[in-house]
Amino acid sequence: GVTIKERSWNTNRYRFGFQGQEMDDDIKGEGNSANYKYRMHDPRLGRFFAIDPLYAKYPHNSTYAFSENRVIDAVELEGLEASLIHGPQLNGFKEAFLAEVQNYQLKVNDSKINSNLKPAVMSFYDLENYINGESITGNYLDYSIRNLPKKHISSKTSFQTYRNSTVCSEPGGLCYVASMGRTNKAFKDVYNLNPLPLSSEADKKTEAYRYSASKGRGLNRNYLGYGVGGALLAQDLGEIVPDNMFWNGGLKPGAQIQYWHKIDNEGSEIDYTILDENITTRADVVEKLITNSKLYGHSVIFMSYGEDEEGSFIRYSDYYGADESKKFRPEDKTDRIFLGVNLKDK
């Protein structure tokens, strides 16, 4: 709380204050600024003056709240979240935590996971990922994309795009084919699965390819419009991200994103400034796909949520890399329909 003038005393030999945190008296005066590692806290206000660096994972919490507004049974953990300290709830928390650890270890050591990959899993997937409902395959895909060599390899055919997408950041070609190649490799490396094959003309006739390419006729309407995500849904390797969670922490690493412009672009000339008022939902998109109407869309892979001076954004990767410029912002919803599918472990 607020220090009272002439009624408080401290020695400069002891650097710590409230909740054992190191004080920084040079900023706002004695006792008025505590260093919680990830954020600075003002005890006079009971609030941080920077947003929670994990805000995207906890959309239900205020980004400035101290100890998640639990100041009786918890302390603030390094400026990130509440940590329970006493009471019967603590034992329940410990039991739940230990259960999560056990489940996580079972998941990582599951015999279905490629034995050659098991030792490496720990480098890109940890208990926090598991608790947050993230898949091993999704995290592996994210890890793989971030470590692709930053170079361009020209791809003249879909097969080349598919192959080059796993060895360079910019394979070019068709966007959904690049997403197919990268996502298929992740499932193949982790579980030795081949859900999105593309090595011959025959593969272009499979449901997996047709869902990815959004070729509507003869396919299940429930999975149409999601692009590559639809192919995963049809094989129980994906989970739909609800619309109300798309911009609020619902997308997990490796999630497949498909967006559609709210325009009808039939004809030789495309005027992207003219919106089609008949295309406002996924159902409208499905109807267009089934009737073979041409739509303008894009297939990408989710990387992370973030915030900068312009506001919040979603960062993604596609067939032309994963640089800092690749961002979606909430205002993009004005002329696009966004659909997301999280990867699901087998």
DAURHU-V675506 format. One record per residue. SS is DSSP state (~ for helix, > for strand, _ for the rest). PSI is psi in whole degrees, 0 to 359 (* if undefined). Layout:
BEGIN
SS_PSI ; SS_PSI
END
This chain:
BEGIN
__193 ; __133 ; __141 ; __125 ; __134 ; __9 ; __16 ; __151 ; __145 ; __153 ; __143 ; __357 ; __340 ; __117 ; __356 ; >_154 ; __229 ; ~_127 ; ~_26 ; ~_17 ; __149 ; >_131 ; >_148 ; __85 ; ~_348 ; ~_341 ; ~_306 ; ~_14 ; __171 ; __125 ; __9 ; __3 ; __119 ; >_137 ; >_110 ; __38 ; __298 ; __345 ; __157 ; >_139 ; >_138 ; >_105 ; __336 ; __328 ; __339 ; __27 ; >_156 ; >_156 ; __22 ; __153 ; __157 ; __123 ; __345 ; __21 ; ~_327 ; ~_335 ; ~_349 ; __67 ; __343 ; __347 ; __149 ; __140 ; __348 ; __359 ; __144 ; __126 ; ~_33 ; ~_31 ; ~_23 ; __95 ; __3 ; __311 ; __12 ; >_160 ; >_165 ; >_129 ; >_95 ; __28 ; __15 ; __310 ; >_174 ; >_147 ; >_118 ; >_141 ; __337 ; __175 ; __165 ; ~_336 ; ~_333 ; ~_317 ; ~_319 ; ~_322 ; ~_316 ; ~_316 ; ~_316 ; ~_319 ; ~_314 ; ~_325 ; ~_321 ; ~_318 ; ~_314 ; ~_315 ; ~_320 ; ~_315 ; ~_322 ; ~_321 ; ~_314 ; ~_324 ; __6 ; __133 ; __342 ; __340 ; __137 ; __120 ; __329 ; __339 ; __337 ; ~_312 ; ~_330 ; ~_343 ; ~_321 ; __340 ; __340 ; __0 ; __123 ; __186 ; ~_323 ; ~_320 ; ~_317 ; ~_314 ; ~_325 ; __6 ; __21 ; __149 ; __153 ; ~_317 ; ~_318 ; ~_317 ; ~_324 ; ~_319 ; ~_314 ; ~_314 ; ~_317 ; ~_316 ; ~_318 ; ~_339 ; __12 ; __142 ; __133 ; __85 ; __164 ; >_133 ; __120 ; __131 ; __118 ; __343 ; __165 ; ~_322 ; ~_322 ; ~_319 ; ~_314 ; ~_313 ; ~_314 ; ~_337 ; __339 ; __359 ; __355 ; __163 ; __337 ; >_84 ; __345 ; __203 ; __219 ; __134 ; ~_316 ; ~_331 ; ~_321 ; ~_317 ; ~_321 ; ~_311 ; ~_314 ; ~_318 ; ~_321 ; ~_319 ; ~_323 ; ~_313 ; ~_326 ; ~_317 ; ~_318 ; ~_311 ; ~_6 ; __37 ; __160 ; __64 ; __342 ; __62 ; __150 ; __83 ; __354 ; __169 ; ~_331 ; ~_328 ; ~_336 ; ~_351 ; ~_356 ; __158 ; ~_323 ; ~_315 ; ~_318 ; ~_322 ; ~_315 ; ~_320 ; __359 ; __44 ; __105 ; __324 ; __133 ; __3 ; __160 ; __123 ; ~_330 ; ~_338 ; ~_357 ; __149 ; __345 ; __0 ; __227 ; ~_327 ; ~_325 ; ~_321 ; ~_324 ; ~_321 ; ~_319 ; __341 ; __13 ; __36 ; __13 ; >_161 ; >_130 ; >_135 ; __118 ; __146 ; ~_321 ; ~_352 ; ~_353 ; ~_315 ; __6 ; __45 ; __4 ; __334 ; __133 ; __161 ; __134 ; __0 ; __144 ; >_127 ; >_131 ; >_127 ; >_154 ; >_133 ; >_142 ; __58 ; __156 ; __107 ; __32 ; __144 ; __170 ; __331 ; __135 ; __118 ; __99 ; __356 ; __348 ; __115 ; __144 ; __110 ; __348 ; __352 ; __95 ; __347 ; __171 ; ~_324 ; ~_321 ; ~_320 ; ~_315 ; ~_316 ; ~_319 ; ~_319 ; ~_320 ; ~_325 ; __8 ; __19 ; __142 ; __133 ; __151 ; __119 ; >_187 ; >_139 ; >_125 ; >_174 ; >_130 ; >_139 ; >_306 ; >_163 ; >_155 ; >_178 ; >_138 ; >_194 ; __340 ; __353 ; >_195 ; >_157 ; >_166 ; >_124 ; >_141 ; >_170 ; >_151 ; >_200 ; __358 ; __36 ; >_190 ; __40 ; __174 ; __342 ; __347 ; __91 ; >_141 ; >_146 ; __154 ; ~_327 ; ~_344 ; ~_344 ; ~_342 ; ~_318 ; __16 ; >_153 ; >_120 ; >_133 ; >_137 ; >_146 ; >_120 ; >_147 ; >_149 ; __131 ; __150 ; __*
END
